[in-house]
Amino acid sequence: MGVGGGFILVPMLIIFLDMKPHHAVGTSLVTIVISSIFAAFLYFQAGKVVIPASLLLGMGSLFGVNFGVSATQHIVGEKLKQLYSIF
């Protein structure tokens, strides 16, 4: 999904499917997880995964995810829409 997951899919879910911003973000993340698992499996099968580096990056992203979730939990839907429009 790449950048399009956040910059294209989320606004489309909000505008065209009338989703609440937090639901659109969650839905977008689930689609990214599904496609990422499949892509990671294919890359792993092809021998193109450096396990130590991917584990290190994965551990680091866990901290970023916790920060992101806690930061957006206290933002109301309309404010989240405004923040997305800035990006």
PDB file of N, CA, C and O in Angstrom, chain B, residues numbered from 101:
ATOM      1  N   MET B 101       0.826  -1.182   0.000  1.00  0.00           N
ATOM      2  CA  MET B 101       0.000   0.000   0.000  1.00  0.00           C
ATOM      3  C   MET B 101       0.879   1.258   0.000  1.00  0.00           C
ATOM      4  O   MET B 101       0.509   2.278  -0.582  1.00  0.00           O
ATOM      5  N   GLY B 102       2.015   1.182   0.640  1.00  0.00           N
ATOM      6  CA  GLY B 102       2.925   2.321   0.654  1.00  0.00           C
ATOM      7  C   GLY B 102       2.292   3.564   1.253  1.00  0.00           C
ATOM      8  O   GLY B 102       1.437   3.482   2.134  1.00  0.00           O
ATOM      9  N   VAL B 103       2.720   4.700   0.766  1.00  0.00           N
ATOM     10  CA  VAL B 103       2.209   5.974   1.258  1.00  0.00           C
ATOM     11  C   VAL B 103       0.728   6.121   0.936  1.00  0.00           C
ATOM     12  O   VAL B 103       0.000   6.781   1.678  1.00  0.00           O
ATOM     13  N   GLY B 104       0.272   5.520  -0.154  1.00  0.00           N
ATOM     14  CA  GLY B 104      -1.133   5.624  -0.540  1.00  0.00           C
ATOM     15  C   GLY B 104      -2.090   5.119   0.517  1.00  0.00           C
ATOM     16  O   GLY B 104      -3.245   5.543   0.558  1.00  0.00           O
ATOM     17  N   GLY B 105      -1.632   4.222   1.374  1.00  0.00           N
ATOM     18  CA  GLY B 105      -2.486   3.720   2.439  1.00  0.00           C
ATOM     19  C   GLY B 105      -2.954   4.821   3.370  1.00  0.00           C
ATOM     20  O   GLY B 105      -4.104   4.816   3.809  1.00  0.00           O
ATOM     21  N   GLY B 106      -2.085   5.757   3.672  1.00  0.00           N
ATOM     22  CA  GLY B 106      -2.448   6.844   4.573  1.00  0.00           C
ATOM     23  C   GLY B 106      -2.914   8.100   3.878  1.00  0.00           C
ATOM     24  O   GLY B 106      -3.789   8.804   4.382  1.00  0.00           O
ATOM     25  N   PHE B 107      -2.339   8.391   2.721  1.00  0.00           N
ATOM     26  CA  PHE B 107      -2.639   9.655   2.054  1.00  0.00           C
ATOM     27  C   PHE B 107      -3.771   9.555   1.043  1.00  0.00           C
ATOM     28  O   PHE B 107      -4.364  10.572   0.681  1.00  0.00           O
ATOM     29  N   ILE B 108      -4.076   8.369   0.589  1.00  0.00           N
ATOM     30  CA  ILE B 108      -5.151   8.206  -0.388  1.00  0.00           C
ATOM     31  C   ILE B 108      -6.310   7.407   0.200  1.00  0.00           C
ATOM     32  O   ILE B 108      -7.460   7.840   0.134  1.00  0.00           O
ATOM     33  N   LEU B 109      -6.012   6.251   0.770  1.00  0.00           N
ATOM     34  CA  LEU B 109      -7.066   5.366   1.249  1.00  0.00           C
ATOM     35  C   LEU B 109      -7.854   5.970   2.402  1.00  0.00           C
ATOM     36  O   LEU B 109      -9.083   5.902   2.393  1.00  0.00           O
ATOM     37  N   VAL B 110      -7.201   6.551   3.383  1.00  0.00           N
ATOM     38  CA  VAL B 110      -7.899   7.104   4.553  1.00  0.00           C
ATOM     39  C   VAL B 110      -8.854   8.229   4.141  1.00  0.00           C
ATOM     40  O   VAL B 110     -10.024   8.188   4.523  1.00  0.00           O
ATOM     41  N   PRO B 111      -8.405   9.224   3.383  1.00  0.00           N
ATOM     42  CA  PRO B 111      -9.378  10.253   2.961  1.00  0.00           C
ATOM     43  C   PRO B 111     -10.516   9.694   2.112  1.00  0.00           C
ATOM     44  O   PRO B 111     -11.648  10.168   2.214  1.00  0.00           O
ATOM     45  N   MET B 112     -10.233   8.688   1.272  1.00  0.00           N
ATOM     46  CA  MET B 112     -11.299   8.096   0.478  1.00  0.00           C
ATOM     47  C   MET B 112     -12.322   7.394   1.354  1.00  0.00           C
ATOM     48  O   MET B 112     -13.521   7.487   1.092  1.00  0.00           O
ATOM     49  N   LEU B 113     -11.876   6.697   2.386  1.00  0.00           N
ATOM     50  CA  LEU B 113     -12.794   6.033   3.301  1.00  0.00           C
ATOM     51  C   LEU B 113     -13.649   7.047   4.055  1.00  0.00           C
ATOM     52  O   LEU B 113     -14.832   6.815   4.302  1.00  0.00           O
ATOM     53  N   ILE B 114     -13.042   8.161   4.412  1.00  0.00           N
ATOM     54  CA  ILE B 114     -13.776   9.207   5.134  1.00  0.00           C
ATOM     55  C   ILE B 114     -14.796   9.884   4.219  1.00  0.00           C
ATOM     56  O   ILE B 114     -15.948  10.084   4.602  1.00  0.00           O
ATOM     57  N   ILE B 115     -14.367  10.230   3.022  1.00  0.00           N
ATOM     58  CA  ILE B 115     -15.232  10.986   2.111  1.00  0.00           C
ATOM     59  C   ILE B 115     -16.302  10.111   1.468  1.00  0.00           C
ATOM     60  O   ILE B 115     -17.487  10.438   1.517  1.00  0.00           O
ATOM     61  N   PHE B 116     -15.882   8.996   0.862  1.00  0.00           N
ATOM     62  CA  PHE B 116     -16.814   8.202   0.064  1.00  0.00           C
ATOM     63  C   PHE B 116     -17.621   7.188   0.866  1.00  0.00           C
ATOM     64  O   PHE B 116     -18.756   6.877   0.502  1.00  0.00           O
ATOM     65  N   LEU B 117     -17.052   6.668   1.953  1.00  0.00           N
ATOM     66  CA  LEU B 117     -17.790   5.697   2.765  1.00  0.00           C
ATOM     67  C   LEU B 117     -18.298   6.301   4.069  1.00  0.00           C
ATOM     68  O   LEU B 117     -18.884   5.606   4.900  1.00  0.00           O
ATOM     69  N   ASP B 118     -18.069   7.601   4.239  1.00  0.00           N
ATOM     70  CA  ASP B 118     -18.546   8.340   5.403  1.00  0.00           C
ATOM     71  C   ASP B 118     -18.112   7.688   6.721  1.00  0.00           C
ATOM     72  O   ASP B 118     -18.885   7.626   7.677  1.00  0.00           O
ATOM     73  N   MET B 119     -16.864   7.204   6.758  1.00  0.00           N
ATOM     74  CA  MET B 119     -16.330   6.607   7.988  1.00  0.00           C
ATOM     75  C   MET B 119     -15.837   7.702   8.920  1.00  0.00           C
ATOM     76  O   MET B 119     -15.446   8.786   8.486  1.00  0.00           O
ATOM     77  N   LYS B 120     -15.865   7.394  10.199  1.00  0.00           N
ATOM     78  CA  LYS B 120     -15.240   8.283  11.173  1.00  0.00           C
ATOM     79  C   LYS B 120     -13.733   8.179  10.965  1.00  0.00           C
ATOM     80  O   LYS B 120     -13.237   7.106  10.621  1.00  0.00           O
ATOM     81  N   PRO B 121     -12.989   9.274  11.166  1.00  0.00           N
ATOM     82  CA  PRO B 121     -11.539   9.249  10.912  1.00  0.00           C
ATOM     83  C   PRO B 121     -10.793   8.128  11.626  1.00  0.00           C
ATOM     84  O   PRO B 121      -9.925   7.493  11.026  1.00  0.00           O
ATOM     85  N   HIS B 122     -11.109   7.871  12.886  1.00  0.00           N
ATOM     86  CA  HIS B 122     -10.402   6.815  13.605  1.00  0.00           C
ATOM     87  C   HIS B 122     -10.703   5.436  13.004  1.00  0.00           C
ATOM     88  O   HIS B 122      -9.826   4.573  12.970  1.00  0.00           O
ATOM     89  N   HIS B 123     -11.929   5.229  12.532  1.00  0.00           N
ATOM     90  CA  HIS B 123     -12.273   3.955  11.890  1.00  0.00           C
ATOM     91  C   HIS B 123     -11.566   3.815  10.547  1.00  0.00           C
ATOM     92  O   HIS B 123     -11.141   2.721  10.177  1.00  0.00           O
ATOM     93  N   ALA B 124     -11.441   4.916   9.821  1.00  0.00           N
ATOM     94  CA  ALA B 124     -10.749   4.884   8.531  1.00  0.00           C
ATOM     95  C   ALA B 124      -9.272   4.534   8.719  1.00  0.00           C
ATOM     96  O   ALA B 124      -8.713   3.757   7.945  1.00  0.00           O
ATOM     97  N   VAL B 125      -8.653   5.098   9.731  1.00  0.00           N
ATOM     98  CA  VAL B 125      -7.240   4.796  10.011  1.00  0.00           C
ATOM     99  C   VAL B 125      -7.083   3.326  10.373  1.00  0.00           C
ATOM    100  O   VAL B 125      -6.191   2.650   9.860  1.00  0.00           O
ATOM    101  N   GLY B 126      -7.943   2.831  11.253  1.00  0.00           N
ATOM    102  CA  GLY B 126      -7.875   1.423  11.650  1.00  0.00           C
ATOM    103  C   GLY B 126      -8.097   0.481  10.483  1.00  0.00           C
ATOM    104  O   GLY B 126      -7.393  -0.520  10.350  1.00  0.00           O
ATOM    105  N   THR B 127      -9.072   0.793   9.632  1.00  0.00           N
ATOM    106  CA  THR B 127      -9.363  -0.032   8.458  1.00  0.00           C
ATOM    107  C   THR B 127      -8.177  -0.033   7.500  1.00  0.00           C
ATOM    108  O   THR B 127      -7.807  -1.079   6.965  1.00  0.00           O
ATOM    109  N   SER B 128      -7.587   1.125   7.287  1.00  0.00           N
ATOM    110  CA  SER B 128      -6.419   1.228   6.411  1.00  0.00           C
ATOM    111  C   SER B 128      -5.256   0.393   6.954  1.00  0.00           C
ATOM    112  O   SER B 128      -4.556  -0.276   6.194  1.00  0.00           O
ATOM    113  N   LEU B 129      -5.058   0.438   8.258  1.00  0.00           N
ATOM    114  CA  LEU B 129      -3.964  -0.322   8.866  1.00  0.00           C
ATOM    115  C   LEU B 129      -4.161  -1.826   8.709  1.00  0.00           C
ATOM    116  O   LEU B 129      -3.197  -2.559   8.488  1.00  0.00           O
ATOM    117  N   VAL B 130      -5.400  -2.288   8.822  1.00  0.00           N
ATOM    118  CA  VAL B 130      -5.658  -3.724   8.661  1.00  0.00           C
ATOM    119  C   VAL B 130      -5.351  -4.156   7.228  1.00  0.00           C
ATOM    120  O   VAL B 130      -4.777  -5.225   7.017  1.00  0.00           O
ATOM    121  N   THR B 131      -5.725  -3.338   6.241  1.00  0.00           N
ATOM    122  CA  THR B 131      -5.418  -3.708   4.850  1.00  0.00           C
ATOM    123  C   THR B 131      -3.906  -3.739   4.623  1.00  0.00           C
ATOM    124  O   THR B 131      -3.404  -4.580   3.878  1.00  0.00           O
ATOM    125  N   ILE B 132      -3.189  -2.829   5.263  1.00  0.00           N
ATOM    126  CA  ILE B 132      -1.736  -2.803   5.130  1.00  0.00           C
ATOM    127  C   ILE B 132      -1.113  -4.035   5.790  1.00  0.00           C
ATOM    128  O   ILE B 132      -0.167  -4.612   5.255  1.00  0.00           O
ATOM    129  N   VAL B 133      -1.641  -4.439   6.953  1.00  0.00           N
ATOM    130  CA  VAL B 133      -1.130  -5.630   7.637  1.00  0.00           C
ATOM    131  C   VAL B 133      -1.295  -6.863   6.751  1.00  0.00           C
ATOM    132  O   VAL B 133      -0.372  -7.666   6.616  1.00  0.00           O
ATOM    133  N   ILE B 134      -2.475  -7.010   6.149  1.00  0.00           N
ATOM    134  CA  ILE B 134      -2.735  -8.177   5.307  1.00  0.00           C
ATOM    135  C   ILE B 134      -1.776  -8.219   4.117  1.00  0.00           C
ATOM    136  O   ILE B 134      -1.178  -9.259   3.841  1.00  0.00           O
ATOM    137  N   SER B 135      -1.629  -7.100   3.416  1.00  0.00           N
ATOM    138  CA  SER B 135      -0.733  -7.094   2.258  1.00  0.00           C
ATOM    139  C   SER B 135       0.734  -7.224   2.682  1.00  0.00           C
ATOM    140  O   SER B 135       1.532  -7.821   1.959  1.00  0.00           O
ATOM    141  N   SER B 136       1.093  -6.675   3.837  1.00  0.00           N
ATOM    142  CA  SER B 136       2.475  -6.764   4.319  1.00  0.00           C
ATOM    143  C   SER B 136       2.861  -8.194   4.680  1.00  0.00           C
ATOM    144  O   SER B 136       3.970  -8.637   4.381  1.00  0.00           O
ATOM    145  N   ILE B 137       1.950  -8.910   5.319  1.00  0.00           N
ATOM    146  CA  ILE B 137       2.237 -10.299   5.673  1.00  0.00           C
ATOM    147  C   ILE B 137       2.485 -11.120   4.412  1.00  0.00           C
ATOM    148  O   ILE B 137       3.424 -11.914   4.357  1.00  0.00           O
ATOM    149  N   PHE B 138       1.652 -10.929   3.411  1.00  0.00           N
ATOM    150  CA  PHE B 138       1.816 -11.672   2.159  1.00  0.00           C
ATOM    151  C   PHE B 138       3.134 -11.306   1.471  1.00  0.00           C
ATOM    152  O   PHE B 138       3.862 -12.187   1.015  1.00  0.00           O
ATOM    153  N   ALA B 139       3.436 -10.016   1.395  1.00  0.00           N
ATOM    154  CA  ALA B 139       4.680  -9.577   0.752  1.00  0.00           C
ATOM    155  C   ALA B 139       5.906 -10.066   1.525  1.00  0.00           C
ATOM    156  O   ALA B 139       6.884 -10.505   0.920  1.00  0.00           O
ATOM    157  N   ALA B 140       5.860  -9.995   2.857  1.00  0.00           N
ATOM    158  CA  ALA B 140       6.985 -10.464   3.673  1.00  0.00           C
ATOM    159  C   ALA B 140       7.225 -11.952   3.464  1.00  0.00           C
ATOM    160  O   ALA B 140       8.372 -12.394   3.393  1.00  0.00           O
ATOM    161  N   PHE B 141       6.157 -12.719   3.364  1.00  0.00           N
ATOM    162  CA  PHE B 141       6.277 -14.155   3.124  1.00  0.00           C
ATOM    163  C   PHE B 141       6.955 -14.419   1.780  1.00  0.00           C
ATOM    164  O   PHE B 141       7.840 -15.270   1.691  1.00  0.00           O
ATOM    165  N   LEU B 142       6.551 -13.702   0.743  1.00  0.00           N
ATOM    166  CA  LEU B 142       7.157 -13.893  -0.579  1.00  0.00           C
ATOM    167  C   LEU B 142       8.636 -13.499  -0.588  1.00  0.00           C
ATOM    168  O   LEU B 142       9.461 -14.200  -1.173  1.00  0.00           O
ATOM    169  N   TYR B 143       8.968 -12.389   0.052  1.00  0.00           N
ATOM    170  CA  TYR B 143      10.370 -11.978   0.139  1.00  0.00           C
ATOM    171  C   TYR B 143      11.186 -12.977   0.946  1.00  0.00           C
ATOM    172  O   TYR B 143      12.326 -13.277   0.593  1.00  0.00           O
ATOM    173  N   PHE B 144      10.606 -13.497   2.036  1.00  0.00           N
ATOM    174  CA  PHE B 144      11.293 -14.489   2.855  1.00  0.00           C
ATOM    175  C   PHE B 144      11.557 -15.757   2.048  1.00  0.00           C
ATOM    176  O   PHE B 144      12.653 -16.314   2.109  1.00  0.00           O
ATOM    177  N   GLN B 145      10.567 -16.211   1.299  1.00  0.00           N
ATOM    178  CA  GLN B 145      10.732 -17.399   0.462  1.00  0.00           C
ATOM    179  C   GLN B 145      11.836 -17.212  -0.570  1.00  0.00           C
ATOM    180  O   GLN B 145      12.549 -18.159  -0.900  1.00  0.00           O
ATOM    181  N   ALA B 146      11.975 -16.001  -1.075  1.00  0.00           N
ATOM    182  CA  ALA B 146      12.991 -15.710  -2.084  1.00  0.00           C
ATOM    183  C   ALA B 146      14.368 -15.490  -1.460  1.00  0.00           C
ATOM    184  O   ALA B 146      15.342 -15.272  -2.181  1.00  0.00           O
ATOM    185  N   GLY B 147      14.462 -15.544  -0.129  1.00  0.00           N
ATOM    186  CA  GLY B 147      15.748 -15.369   0.544  1.00  0.00           C
ATOM    187  C   GLY B 147      16.219 -13.932   0.577  1.00  0.00           C
ATOM    188  O   GLY B 147      17.421 -13.670   0.642  1.00  0.00           O
ATOM    189  N   LYS B 148      15.280 -12.995   0.533  1.00  0.00           N
ATOM    190  CA  LYS B 148      15.641 -11.574   0.469  1.00  0.00           C
ATOM    191  C   LYS B 148      15.310 -10.833   1.762  1.00  0.00           C
ATOM    192  O   LYS B 148      15.015  -9.638   1.742  1.00  0.00           O
ATOM    193  N   VAL B 149      15.361 -11.552   2.890  1.00  0.00           N
ATOM    194  CA  VAL B 149      15.080 -10.922   4.184  1.00  0.00           C
ATOM    195  C   VAL B 149      16.309 -11.076   5.067  1.00  0.00           C
ATOM    196  O   VAL B 149      16.816 -12.183   5.246  1.00  0.00           O
ATOM    197  N   VAL B 150      16.786  -9.967   5.617  1.00  0.00           N
ATOM    198  CA  VAL B 150      17.884  -9.986   6.581  1.00  0.00           C
ATOM    199  C   VAL B 150      17.222 -10.007   7.953  1.00  0.00           C
ATOM    200  O   VAL B 150      16.770  -8.975   8.449  1.00  0.00           O
ATOM    201  N   ILE B 151      17.168 -11.189   8.560  1.00  0.00           N
ATOM    202  CA  ILE B 151      16.407 -11.403   9.792  1.00  0.00           C
ATOM    203  C   ILE B 151      16.853 -10.476  10.934  1.00  0.00           C
ATOM    204  O   ILE B 151      15.995  -9.833  11.538  1.00  0.00           O
ATOM    205  N   PRO B 152      18.162 -10.376  11.262  1.00  0.00           N
ATOM    206  CA  PRO B 152      18.534  -9.501  12.390  1.00  0.00           C
ATOM    207  C   PRO B 152      18.102  -8.047  12.176  1.00  0.00           C
ATOM    208  O   PRO B 152      17.614  -7.400  13.103  1.00  0.00           O
ATOM    209  N   ALA B 153      18.280  -7.543  10.970  1.00  0.00           N
ATOM    210  CA  ALA B 153      17.892  -6.154  10.699  1.00  0.00           C
ATOM    211  C   ALA B 153      16.387  -5.978  10.775  1.00  0.00           C
ATOM    212  O   ALA B 153      15.912  -4.975  11.306  1.00  0.00           O
ATOM    213  N   SER B 154      15.625  -6.938  10.253  1.00  0.00           N
ATOM    214  CA  SER B 154      14.169  -6.799  10.281  1.00  0.00           C
ATOM    215  C   SER B 154      13.635  -6.902  11.708  1.00  0.00           C
ATOM    216  O   SER B 154      12.665  -6.226  12.051  1.00  0.00           O
ATOM    217  N   LEU B 155      14.251  -7.734  12.542  1.00  0.00           N
ATOM    218  CA  LEU B 155      13.828  -7.813  13.944  1.00  0.00           C
ATOM    219  C   LEU B 155      14.134  -6.509  14.682  1.00  0.00           C
ATOM    220  O   LEU B 155      13.323  -6.032  15.475  1.00  0.00           O
ATOM    221  N   LEU B 156      15.297  -5.945  14.418  1.00  0.00           N
ATOM    222  CA  LEU B 156      15.675  -4.684  15.055  1.00  0.00           C
ATOM    223  C   LEU B 156      14.730  -3.561  14.629  1.00  0.00           C
ATOM    224  O   LEU B 156      14.273  -2.781  15.465  1.00  0.00           O
ATOM    225  N   LEU B 157      14.439  -3.479  13.335  1.00  0.00           N
ATOM    226  CA  LEU B 157      13.520  -2.449  12.849  1.00  0.00           C
ATOM    227  C   LEU B 157      12.102  -2.674  13.384  1.00  0.00           C
ATOM    228  O   LEU B 157      11.394  -1.720  13.706  1.00  0.00           O
ATOM    229  N   GLY B 158      11.698  -3.935  13.473  1.00  0.00           N
ATOM    230  CA  GLY B 158      10.377  -4.253  13.999  1.00  0.00           C
ATOM    231  C   GLY B 158      10.235  -3.861  15.455  1.00  0.00           C
ATOM    232  O   GLY B 158       9.199  -3.337  15.864  1.00  0.00           O
ATOM    233  N   MET B 159      11.273  -4.113  16.237  1.00  0.00           N
ATOM    234  CA  MET B 159      11.239  -3.732  17.652  1.00  0.00           C
ATOM    235  C   MET B 159      11.144  -2.213  17.793  1.00  0.00           C
ATOM    236  O   MET B 159      10.407  -1.705  18.639  1.00  0.00           O
ATOM    237  N   GLY B 160      11.891  -1.499  16.964  1.00  0.00           N
ATOM    238  CA  GLY B 160      11.831  -0.033  16.998  1.00  0.00           C
ATOM    239  C   GLY B 160      10.464   0.492  16.611  1.00  0.00           C
ATOM    240  O   GLY B 160       9.986   1.477  17.174  1.00  0.00           O
ATOM    241  N   SER B 161       9.835  -0.164  15.652  1.00  0.00           N
ATOM    242  CA  SER B 161       8.517   0.311  15.212  1.00  0.00           C
ATOM    243  C   SER B 161       7.452   0.101  16.281  1.00  0.00           C
ATOM    244  O   SER B 161       6.455   0.823  16.308  1.00  0.00           O
ATOM    245  N   LEU B 162       7.651  -0.881  17.165  1.00  0.00           N
ATOM    246  CA  LEU B 162       6.690  -1.093  18.248  1.00  0.00           C
ATOM    247  C   LEU B 162       6.596   0.136  19.161  1.00  0.00           C
ATOM    248  O   LEU B 162       5.518   0.481  19.643  1.00  0.00           O
ATOM    249  N   PHE B 163       7.731   0.783  19.387  1.00  0.00           N
ATOM    250  CA  PHE B 163       7.722   1.991  20.196  1.00  0.00           C
ATOM    251  C   PHE B 163       7.010   3.123  19.457  1.00  0.00           C
ATOM    252  O   PHE B 163       6.248   3.879  20.059  1.00  0.00           O
ATOM    253  N   GLY B 164       7.260   3.237  18.153  1.00  0.00           N
ATOM    254  CA  GLY B 164       6.598   4.270  17.352  1.00  0.00           C
ATOM    255  C   GLY B 164       5.100   4.075  17.272  1.00  0.00           C
ATOM    256  O   GLY B 164       4.338   5.042  17.305  1.00  0.00           O
ATOM    257  N   VAL B 165       4.675   2.828  17.168  1.00  0.00           N
ATOM    258  CA  VAL B 165       3.247   2.525  17.118  1.00  0.00           C
ATOM    259  C   VAL B 165       2.572   2.931  18.420  1.00  0.00           C
ATOM    260  O   VAL B 165       1.510   3.553  18.404  1.00  0.00           O
ATOM    261  N   ASN B 166       3.176   2.586  19.535  1.00  0.00           N
ATOM    262  CA  ASN B 166       2.600   2.971  20.827  1.00  0.00           C
ATOM    263  C   ASN B 166       2.480   4.482  20.960  1.00  0.00           C
ATOM    264  O   ASN B 166       1.478   4.988  21.465  1.00  0.00           O
ATOM    265  N   PHE B 167       3.487   5.189  20.512  1.00  0.00           N
ATOM    266  CA  PHE B 167       3.443   6.655  20.555  1.00  0.00           C
ATOM    267  C   PHE B 167       2.330   7.189  19.663  1.00  0.00           C
ATOM    268  O   PHE B 167       1.567   8.062  20.077  1.00  0.00           O
ATOM    269  N   GLY B 168       2.232   6.669  18.440  1.00  0.00           N
ATOM    270  CA  GLY B 168       1.222   7.138  17.497  1.00  0.00           C
ATOM    271  C   GLY B 168      -0.194   6.884  17.970  1.00  0.00           C
ATOM    272  O   GLY B 168      -1.057   7.754  17.853  1.00  0.00           O
ATOM    273  N   VAL B 169      -0.435   5.708  18.498  1.00  0.00           N
ATOM    274  CA  VAL B 169      -1.782   5.377  18.987  1.00  0.00           C
ATOM    275  C   VAL B 169      -2.145   6.265  20.171  1.00  0.00           C
ATOM    276  O   VAL B 169      -3.249   6.806  20.226  1.00  0.00           O
ATOM    277  N   SER B 170      -1.231   6.415  21.109  1.00  0.00           N
ATOM    278  CA  SER B 170      -1.550   7.246  22.273  1.00  0.00           C
ATOM    279  C   SER B 170      -1.696   8.715  21.890  1.00  0.00           C
ATOM    280  O   SER B 170      -2.482   9.436  22.505  1.00  0.00           O
ATOM    281  N   ALA B 171      -0.956   9.165  20.889  1.00  0.00           N
ATOM    282  CA  ALA B 171      -1.052  10.565  20.464  1.00  0.00           C
ATOM    283  C   ALA B 171      -2.380  10.848  19.772  1.00  0.00           C
ATOM    284  O   ALA B 171      -2.946  11.926  19.955  1.00  0.00           O
ATOM    285  N   THR B 172      -2.885   9.913  18.987  1.00  0.00           N
ATOM    286  CA  THR B 172      -4.124  10.162  18.251  1.00  0.00           C
ATOM    287  C   THR B 172      -5.375   9.770  19.023  1.00  0.00           C
ATOM    288  O   THR B 172      -6.481  10.119  18.610  1.00  0.00           O
ATOM    289  N   GLN B 173      -5.232   9.062  20.120  1.00  0.00           N
ATOM    290  CA  GLN B 173      -6.385   8.649  20.921  1.00  0.00           C
ATOM    291  C   GLN B 173      -7.146   9.837  21.487  1.00  0.00           C
ATOM    292  O   GLN B 173      -8.361   9.766  21.673  1.00  0.00           O
ATOM    293  N   HIS B 174      -6.461  10.896  21.754  1.00  0.00           N
ATOM    294  CA  HIS B 174      -7.072  12.051  22.405  1.00  0.00           C
ATOM    295  C   HIS B 174      -7.466  13.145  21.407  1.00  0.00           C
ATOM    296  O   HIS B 174      -7.831  14.249  21.810  1.00  0.00           O
ATOM    297  N   ILE B 175      -7.395  12.845  20.127  1.00  0.00           N
ATOM    298  CA  ILE B 175      -7.762  13.818  19.099  1.00  0.00           C
ATOM    299  C   ILE B 175      -9.163  13.472  18.607  1.00  0.00           C
ATOM    300  O   ILE B 175      -9.427  12.334  18.220  1.00  0.00           O
ATOM    301  N   VAL B 176     -10.056  14.452  18.623  1.00  0.00           N
ATOM    302  CA  VAL B 176     -11.422  14.206  18.152  1.00  0.00           C
ATOM    303  C   VAL B 176     -11.422  14.065  16.633  1.00  0.00           C
ATOM    304  O   VAL B 176     -10.500  14.525  15.960  1.00  0.00           O
ATOM    305  N   GLY B 177     -12.464  13.425  16.098  1.00  0.00           N
ATOM    306  CA  GLY B 177     -12.541  13.106  14.679  1.00  0.00           C
ATOM    307  C   GLY B 177     -12.350  14.295  13.764  1.00  0.00           C
ATOM    308  O   GLY B 177     -11.621  14.197  12.778  1.00  0.00           O
ATOM    309  N   GLU B 178     -12.986  15.419  14.063  1.00  0.00           N
ATOM    310  CA  GLU B 178     -12.889  16.597  13.188  1.00  0.00           C
ATOM    311  C   GLU B 178     -11.465  17.148  13.163  1.00  0.00           C
ATOM    312  O   GLU B 178     -10.978  17.565  12.112  1.00  0.00           O
ATOM    313  N   LYS B 179     -10.809  17.150  14.299  1.00  0.00           N
ATOM    314  CA  LYS B 179      -9.418  17.630  14.371  1.00  0.00           C
ATOM    315  C   LYS B 179      -8.498  16.692  13.590  1.00  0.00           C
ATOM    316  O   LYS B 179      -7.555  17.146  12.942  1.00  0.00           O
ATOM    317  N   LEU B 180      -8.771  15.378  13.648  1.00  0.00           N
ATOM    318  CA  LEU B 180      -7.978  14.412  12.902  1.00  0.00           C
ATOM    319  C   LEU B 180      -8.129  14.635  11.405  1.00  0.00           C
ATOM    320  O   LEU B 180      -7.160  14.492  10.660  1.00  0.00           O
ATOM    321  N   LYS B 181      -9.336  14.985  10.951  1.00  0.00           N
ATOM    322  CA  LYS B 181      -9.562  15.319   9.541  1.00  0.00           C
ATOM    323  C   LYS B 181      -8.710  16.514   9.135  1.00  0.00           C
ATOM    324  O   LYS B 181      -8.097  16.519   8.068  1.00  0.00           O
ATOM    325  N   GLN B 182      -8.678  17.520   9.994  1.00  0.00           N
ATOM    326  CA  GLN B 182      -7.889  18.723   9.706  1.00  0.00           C
ATOM    327  C   GLN B 182      -6.402  18.401   9.615  1.00  0.00           C
ATOM    328  O   GLN B 182      -5.706  18.913   8.738  1.00  0.00           O
ATOM    329  N   LEU B 183      -5.915  17.555  10.515  1.00  0.00           N
ATOM    330  CA  LEU B 183      -4.502  17.179  10.486  1.00  0.00           C
ATOM    331  C   LEU B 183      -4.174  16.409   9.203  1.00  0.00           C
ATOM    332  O   LEU B 183      -3.113  16.608   8.610  1.00  0.00           O
ATOM    333  N   TYR B 184      -5.084  15.531   8.779  1.00  0.00           N
ATOM    334  CA  TYR B 184      -4.862  14.793   7.527  1.00  0.00           C
ATOM    335  C   TYR B 184      -4.856  15.746   6.339  1.00  0.00           C
ATOM    336  O   TYR B 184      -4.093  15.544   5.394  1.00  0.00           O
ATOM    337  N   SER B 185      -5.685  16.772   6.368  1.00  0.00           N
ATOM    338  CA  SER B 185      -5.719  17.696   5.236  1.00  0.00           C
ATOM    339  C   SER B 185      -4.423  18.483   5.116  1.00  0.00           C
ATOM    340  O   SER B 185      -4.050  18.895   4.018  1.00  0.00           O
ATOM    341  N   ILE B 186      -3.732  18.699   6.232  1.00  0.00           N
ATOM    342  CA  ILE B 186      -2.443  19.396   6.191  1.00  0.00           C
ATOM    343  C   ILE B 186      -1.410  18.550   5.444  1.00  0.00           C
ATOM    344  O   ILE B 186      -0.617  19.069   4.658  1.00  0.00           O
ATOM    345  N   PHE B 187      -1.433  17.241   5.702  1.00  0.00           N
ATOM    346  CA  PHE B 187      -0.480  16.358   5.053  1.00  0.00           C
ATOM    347  C   PHE B 187      -0.894  16.060   3.647  1.00  0.00           C
ATOM    348  O   PHE B 187      -0.202  15.324   2.942  1.00  0.00           O
TER     349      PHE B 187
END
